[in-house]
């Protein structure tokens, strides 16, 4: 089996991910806490 994921597997994964997260994200409004955390600047790794 090839080490790198095939395009088919990638698309299938993405489709599954979208099918699961799509409705959830649309149904529930984003929480302010989560948005703040996501928009926080990432610490630069040196």
N, CA, C and O atoms as a Maestro MAE file, in Angstrom:
{
 s_m_m2io_version
 :::
 2.0.0
}

f_m_ct {
 s_m_title
 :::
 protein
 m_atom[184] {
  # First column is atom index #
  i_m_mmod_type
  r_m_x_coord
  r_m_y_coord
  r_m_z_coord
  i_m_residue_number
  s_m_chain_name
  s_m_pdb_residue_name
  s_m_pdb_atom_name
  i_m_atomic_number
  :::
  1 25 0.851 -1.202 0.000 1 A "UNK " " N  " 7
  2 3 0.000 0.000 0.000 1 A "UNK " " CA " 6
  3 2 0.890 1.257 0.000 1 A "UNK " " C  " 6
  4 15 1.858 1.338 0.756 1 A "UNK " " O  " 8
  5 25 0.552 2.228 -0.852 2 A "UNK " " N  " 7
  6 3 1.363 3.455 -0.922 2 A "UNK " " CA " 6
  7 2 1.308 4.224 0.398 2 A "UNK " " C  " 6
  8 15 0.291 4.245 1.091 2 A "UNK " " O  " 8
  9 25 2.428 4.847 0.717 3 A "UNK " " N  " 7
  10 3 2.509 5.581 1.980 3 A "UNK " " CA " 6
  11 2 1.629 6.830 1.939 3 A "UNK " " C  " 6
  12 15 0.904 7.126 2.889 3 A "UNK " " O  " 8
  13 25 1.706 7.563 0.814 4 A "UNK " " N  " 7
  14 3 0.925 8.798 0.732 4 A "UNK " " CA " 6
  15 2 -0.536 8.479 0.442 4 A "UNK " " C  " 6
  16 15 -0.819 7.580 -0.350 4 A "UNK " " O  " 8
  17 25 -1.470 9.197 1.066 5 A "UNK " " N  " 7
  18 3 -2.894 8.934 0.868 5 A "UNK " " CA " 6
  19 2 -3.300 9.208 -0.575 5 A "UNK " " C  " 6
  20 15 -2.897 10.212 -1.162 5 A "UNK " " O  " 8
  21 25 -4.093 8.316 -1.137 6 A "UNK " " N  " 7
  22 3 -4.525 8.495 -2.519 6 A "UNK " " CA " 6
  23 2 -5.551 9.624 -2.609 6 A "UNK " " C  " 6
  24 15 -6.173 10.005 -1.617 6 A "UNK " " O  " 8
  25 25 -5.707 10.139 -3.809 7 A "UNK " " N  " 7
  26 3 -6.661 11.235 -4.014 7 A "UNK " " CA " 6
  27 2 -8.074 10.764 -3.667 7 A "UNK " " C  " 6
  28 15 -8.876 11.518 -3.116 7 A "UNK " " O  " 8
  29 25 -8.359 9.519 -3.996 8 A "UNK " " N  " 7
  30 3 -9.686 8.969 -3.701 8 A "UNK " " CA " 6
  31 2 -9.937 8.956 -2.198 8 A "UNK " " C  " 6
  32 15 -11.000 9.358 -1.726 8 A "UNK " " O  " 8
  33 25 -8.936 8.485 -1.457 9 A "UNK " " N  " 7
  34 3 -9.075 8.425 0.003 9 A "UNK " " CA " 6
  35 2 -9.220 9.831 0.578 9 A "UNK " " C  " 6
  36 15 -10.010 10.063 1.492 9 A "UNK " " O  " 8
  37 25 -8.447 10.760 0.029 10 A "UNK " " N  " 7
  38 3 -8.502 12.139 0.514 10 A "UNK " " CA " 6
  39 2 -9.884 12.738 0.289 10 A "UNK " " C  " 6
  40 15 -10.472 13.336 1.190 10 A "UNK " " O  " 8
  41 25 -10.393 12.565 -0.935 11 A "UNK " " N  " 7
  42 3 -11.709 13.129 -1.250 11 A "UNK " " CA " 6
  43 2 -12.795 12.466 -0.409 11 A "UNK " " C  " 6
  44 15 -13.728 13.119 0.057 11 A "UNK " " O  " 8
  45 25 -12.654 11.157 -0.225 12 A "UNK " " N  " 7
  46 3 -13.639 10.424 0.582 12 A "UNK " " CA " 6
  47 2 -13.618 10.946 2.018 12 A "UNK " " C  " 6
  48 15 -14.664 11.178 2.623 12 A "UNK " " O  " 8
  49 25 -12.414 11.126 2.548 13 A "UNK " " N  " 7
  50 3 -12.256 11.655 3.900 13 A "UNK " " CA " 6
  51 2 -12.893 13.034 4.014 13 A "UNK " " C  " 6
  52 15 -13.614 13.327 4.967 13 A "UNK " " O  " 8
  53 25 -12.608 13.880 3.015 14 A "UNK " " N  " 7
  54 3 -13.129 15.236 3.029 14 A "UNK " " CA " 6
  55 2 -14.646 15.227 2.955 14 A "UNK " " C  " 6
  56 15 -15.319 15.989 3.649 14 A "UNK " " O  " 8
  57 25 -15.182 14.347 2.098 15 A "UNK " " N  " 7
  58 3 -16.631 14.258 1.950 15 A "UNK " " CA " 6
  59 2 -17.277 13.822 3.260 15 A "UNK " " C  " 6
  60 15 -18.290 14.377 3.685 15 A "UNK " " O  " 8
  61 25 -16.672 12.817 3.893 16 A "UNK " " N  " 7
  62 3 -17.200 12.325 5.163 16 A "UNK " " CA " 6
  63 2 -17.129 13.426 6.217 16 A "UNK " " C  " 6
  64 15 -18.083 13.666 6.958 16 A "UNK " " O  " 8
  65 25 -15.979 14.085 6.262 17 A "UNK " " N  " 7
  66 3 -15.773 15.160 7.224 17 A "UNK " " CA " 6
  67 2 -16.813 16.257 7.031 17 A "UNK " " C  " 6
  68 15 -17.426 16.729 7.988 17 A "UNK " " O  " 8
  69 25 -17.000 16.654 5.773 18 A "UNK " " N  " 7
  70 3 -17.963 17.712 5.461 18 A "UNK " " CA " 6
  71 2 -19.381 17.289 5.788 18 A "UNK " " C  " 6
  72 15 -20.170 18.079 6.307 18 A "UNK " " O  " 8
  73 25 -19.704 16.037 5.482 19 A "UNK " " N  " 7
  74 3 -21.058 15.543 5.732 19 A "UNK " " CA " 6
  75 2 -21.358 15.553 7.233 19 A "UNK " " C  " 6
  76 15 -22.485 15.805 7.658 19 A "UNK " " O  " 8
  77 25 -20.320 15.272 8.020 20 A "UNK " " N  " 7
  78 3 -20.522 15.217 9.474 20 A "UNK " " CA " 6
  79 2 -20.511 16.618 10.084 20 A "UNK " " C  " 6
  80 15 -21.364 16.955 10.905 20 A "UNK " " O  " 8
  81 25 -19.516 17.443 9.664 21 A "UNK " " N  " 7
  82 3 -19.363 18.757 10.280 21 A "UNK " " CA " 6
  83 2 -20.249 19.825 9.650 21 A "UNK " " C  " 6
  84 15 -20.638 20.780 10.321 21 A "UNK " " O  " 8
  85 25 -20.570 19.673 8.368 22 A "UNK " " N  " 7
  86 3 -21.381 20.680 7.683 22 A "UNK " " CA " 6
  87 2 -22.669 21.015 8.425 22 A "UNK " " C  " 6
  88 15 -22.842 22.145 8.882 22 A "UNK " " O  " 8
  89 25 -23.580 20.042 8.551 23 A "UNK " " N  " 7
  90 3 -24.861 20.291 9.235 23 A "UNK " " CA " 6
  91 2 -24.671 20.778 10.669 23 A "UNK " " C  " 6
  92 15 -25.400 21.649 11.143 23 A "UNK " " O  " 8
  93 25 -23.688 20.206 11.345 24 A "UNK " " N  " 7
  94 3 -23.450 20.606 12.741 24 A "UNK " " CA " 6
  95 2 -23.083 22.082 12.820 24 A "UNK " " C  " 6
  96 15 -23.647 22.836 13.612 24 A "UNK " " O  " 8
  97 25 -22.127 22.479 11.983 25 A "UNK " " N  " 7
  98 3 -21.657 23.866 12.014 25 A "UNK " " CA " 6
  99 2 -22.792 24.814 11.630 25 A "UNK " " C  " 6
  100 15 -22.907 25.910 12.179 25 A "UNK " " O  " 8
  101 25 -23.635 24.383 10.677 26 A "UNK " " N  " 7
  102 3 -24.719 25.249 10.227 26 A "UNK " " CA " 6
  103 2 -25.808 25.353 11.301 26 A "UNK " " C  " 6
  104 15 -26.415 26.406 11.491 26 A "UNK " " O  " 8
  105 25 -26.038 24.237 11.994 27 A "UNK " " N  " 7
  106 3 -27.122 24.225 12.977 27 A "UNK " " CA " 6
  107 2 -26.758 25.045 14.213 27 A "UNK " " C  " 6
  108 15 -27.554 25.849 14.695 27 A "UNK " " O  " 8
  109 25 -25.535 24.827 14.720 28 A "UNK " " N  " 7
  110 3 -25.138 25.513 15.942 28 A "UNK " " CA " 6
  111 2 -24.297 26.751 15.614 28 A "UNK " " C  " 6
  112 15 -23.297 26.641 14.904 28 A "UNK " " O  " 8
  113 25 -24.685 27.916 16.114 29 A "UNK " " N  " 7
  114 3 -23.889 29.129 15.883 29 A "UNK " " CA " 6
  115 2 -22.552 29.040 16.603 29 A "UNK " " C  " 6
  116 15 -22.469 28.443 17.677 29 A "UNK " " O  " 8
  117 25 -21.507 29.623 16.032 30 A "UNK " " N  " 7
  118 3 -20.179 29.560 16.657 30 A "UNK " " CA " 6
  119 2 -20.177 30.274 18.002 30 A "UNK " " C  " 6
  120 15 -20.727 31.367 18.137 30 A "UNK " " O  " 8
  121 25 -19.559 29.649 18.986 31 A "UNK " " N  " 7
  122 3 -19.497 30.275 20.317 31 A "UNK " " CA " 6
  123 2 -18.401 31.334 20.331 31 A "UNK " " C  " 6
  124 15 -17.353 31.161 19.710 31 A "UNK " " O  " 8
  125 25 -18.649 32.432 21.043 32 A "UNK " " N  " 7
  126 3 -17.643 33.507 21.086 32 A "UNK " " CA " 6
  127 2 -16.306 33.020 21.633 32 A "UNK " " C  " 6
  128 15 -15.251 33.460 21.175 32 A "UNK " " O  " 8
  129 25 -16.341 32.116 22.610 33 A "UNK " " N  " 7
  130 3 -15.107 31.590 23.193 33 A "UNK " " CA " 6
  131 2 -14.274 30.867 22.149 33 A "UNK " " C  " 6
  132 15 -13.059 31.046 22.070 33 A "UNK " " O  " 8
  133 25 -14.952 30.039 21.340 34 A "UNK " " N  " 7
  134 3 -14.209 29.277 20.328 34 A "UNK " " CA " 6
  135 2 -13.650 30.206 19.271 34 A "UNK " " C  " 6
  136 15 -12.518 30.034 18.818 34 A "UNK " " O  " 8
  137 25 -14.446 31.197 18.875 35 A "UNK " " N  " 7
  138 3 -13.986 32.102 17.836 35 A "UNK " " CA " 6
  139 2 -12.758 32.879 18.313 35 A "UNK " " C  " 6
  140 15 -11.800 33.080 17.567 35 A "UNK " " O  " 8
  141 25 -12.814 33.310 19.579 36 A "UNK " " N  " 7
  142 3 -11.696 34.077 20.120 36 A "UNK " " CA " 6
  143 2 -10.424 33.232 20.127 36 A "UNK " " C  " 6
  144 15 -9.339 33.709 19.796 36 A "UNK " " O  " 8
  145 25 -10.584 31.967 20.513 37 A "UNK " " N  " 7
  146 3 -9.425 31.084 20.573 37 A "UNK " " CA " 6
  147 2 -8.863 30.837 19.172 37 A "UNK " " C  " 6
  148 15 -7.649 30.805 18.974 37 A "UNK " " O  " 8
  149 25 -9.769 30.664 18.203 38 A "UNK " " N  " 7
  150 3 -9.321 30.356 16.852 38 A "UNK " " CA " 6
  151 2 -8.618 31.559 16.228 38 A "UNK " " C  " 6
  152 15 -7.653 31.402 15.480 38 A "UNK " " O  " 8
  153 25 -9.111 32.773 16.543 39 A "UNK " " N  " 7
  154 3 -8.538 33.967 15.925 39 A "UNK " " CA " 6
  155 2 -7.290 34.448 16.645 39 A "UNK " " C  " 6
  156 15 -6.614 35.366 16.180 39 A "UNK " " O  " 8
  157 25 -6.983 33.825 17.786 40 A "UNK " " N  " 7
  158 3 -5.798 34.247 18.528 40 A "UNK " " CA " 6
  159 2 -4.539 33.980 17.694 40 A "UNK " " C  " 6
  160 15 -4.442 32.943 17.038 40 A "UNK " " O  " 8
  161 25 -3.571 34.916 17.717 41 A "UNK " " N  " 7
  162 3 -2.329 34.726 16.955 41 A "UNK " " CA " 6
  163 2 -1.527 33.544 17.482 41 A "UNK " " C  " 6
  164 15 -1.428 33.322 18.689 41 A "UNK " " O  " 8
  165 25 -0.962 32.799 16.552 42 A "UNK " " N  " 7
  166 3 -0.169 31.636 16.959 42 A "UNK " " CA " 6
  167 2 1.208 32.083 17.439 42 A "UNK " " C  " 6
  168 15 1.800 32.982 16.842 42 A "UNK " " O  " 8
  169 25 1.726 31.480 18.494 43 A "UNK " " N  " 7
  170 3 3.073 31.834 18.957 43 A "UNK " " CA " 6
  171 2 4.120 31.421 17.930 43 A "UNK " " C  " 6
  172 15 4.096 30.297 17.428 43 A "UNK " " O  " 8
  173 25 5.040 32.335 17.620 44 A "UNK " " N  " 7
  174 3 6.044 32.003 16.614 44 A "UNK " " CA " 6
  175 2 7.066 31.037 17.203 44 A "UNK " " C  " 6
  176 15 7.615 31.258 18.282 44 A "UNK " " O  " 8
  177 25 7.300 29.970 16.466 45 A "UNK " " N  " 7
  178 3 8.300 28.981 16.919 45 A "UNK " " CA " 6
  179 2 9.667 29.364 16.380 45 A "UNK " " C  " 6
  180 15 9.848 29.504 15.170 45 A "UNK " " O  " 8
  181 25 10.628 29.533 17.277 46 A "UNK " " N  " 7
  182 3 11.968 29.936 16.822 46 A "UNK " " CA " 6
  183 2 12.993 28.883 17.180 46 A "UNK " " C  " 6
  184 15 14.175 29.045 16.878 46 A "UNK " " O  " 8
  :::
 }
 m_bond[183] {
  # First column is bond index #
  i_m_from
  i_m_to
  i_m_order
  :::
  1 1 2 1
  2 2 3 1
  3 3 4 2
  4 3 5 1
  5 5 6 1
  6 6 7 1
  7 7 8 2
  8 7 9 1
  9 9 10 1
  10 10 11 1
  11 11 12 2
  12 11 13 1
  13 13 14 1
  14 14 15 1
  15 15 16 2
  16 15 17 1
  17 17 18 1
  18 18 19 1
  19 19 20 2
  20 19 21 1
  21 21 22 1
  22 22 23 1
  23 23 24 2
  24 23 25 1
  25 25 26 1
  26 26 27 1
  27 27 28 2
  28 27 29 1
  29 29 30 1
  30 30 31 1
  31 31 32 2
  32 31 33 1
  33 33 34 1
  34 34 35 1
  35 35 36 2
  36 35 37 1
  37 37 38 1
  38 38 39 1
  39 39 40 2
  40 39 41 1
  41 41 42 1
  42 42 43 1
  43 43 44 2
  44 43 45 1
  45 45 46 1
  46 46 47 1
  47 47 48 2
  48 47 49 1
  49 49 50 1
  50 50 51 1
  51 51 52 2
  52 51 53 1
  53 53 54 1
  54 54 55 1
  55 55 56 2
  56 55 57 1
  57 57 58 1
  58 58 59 1
  59 59 60 2
  60 59 61 1
  61 61 62 1
  62 62 63 1
  63 63 64 2
  64 63 65 1
  65 65 66 1
  66 66 67 1
  67 67 68 2
  68 67 69 1
  69 69 70 1
  70 70 71 1
  71 71 72 2
  72 71 73 1
  73 73 74 1
  74 74 75 1
  75 75 76 2
  76 75 77 1
  77 77 78 1
  78 78 79 1
  79 79 80 2
  80 79 81 1
  81 81 82 1
  82 82 83 1
  83 83 84 2
  84 83 85 1
  85 85 86 1
  86 86 87 1
  87 87 88 2
  88 87 89 1
  89 89 90 1
  90 90 91 1
  91 91 92 2
  92 91 93 1
  93 93 94 1
  94 94 95 1
  95 95 96 2
  96 95 97 1
  97 97 98 1
  98 98 99 1
  99 99 100 2
  100 99 101 1
  101 101 102 1
  102 102 103 1
  103 103 104 2
  104 103 105 1
  105 105 106 1
  106 106 107 1
  107 107 108 2
  108 107 109 1
  109 109 110 1
  110 110 111 1
  111 111 112 2
  112 111 113 1
  113 113 114 1
  114 114 115 1
  115 115 116 2
  116 115 117 1
  117 117 118 1
  118 118 119 1
  119 119 120 2
  120 119 121 1
  121 121 122 1
  122 122 123 1
  123 123 124 2
  124 123 125 1
  125 125 126 1
  126 126 127 1
  127 127 128 2
  128 127 129 1
  129 129 130 1
  130 130 131 1
  131 131 132 2
  132 131 133 1
  133 133 134 1
  134 134 135 1
  135 135 136 2
  136 135 137 1
  137 137 138 1
  138 138 139 1
  139 139 140 2
  140 139 141 1
  141 141 142 1
  142 142 143 1
  143 143 144 2
  144 143 145 1
  145 145 146 1
  146 146 147 1
  147 147 148 2
  148 147 149 1
  149 149 150 1
  150 150 151 1
  151 151 152 2
  152 151 153 1
  153 153 154 1
  154 154 155 1
  155 155 156 2
  156 155 157 1
  157 157 158 1
  158 158 159 1
  159 159 160 2
  160 159 161 1
  161 161 162 1
  162 162 163 1
  163 163 164 2
  164 163 165 1
  165 165 166 1
  166 166 167 1
  167 167 168 2
  168 167 169 1
  169 169 170 1
  170 170 171 1
  171 171 172 2
  172 171 173 1
  173 173 174 1
  174 174 175 1
  175 175 176 2
  176 175 177 1
  177 177 178 1
  178 178 179 1
  179 179 180 2
  180 179 181 1
  181 181 182 1
  182 182 183 1
  183 183 184 2
  :::
 }
}
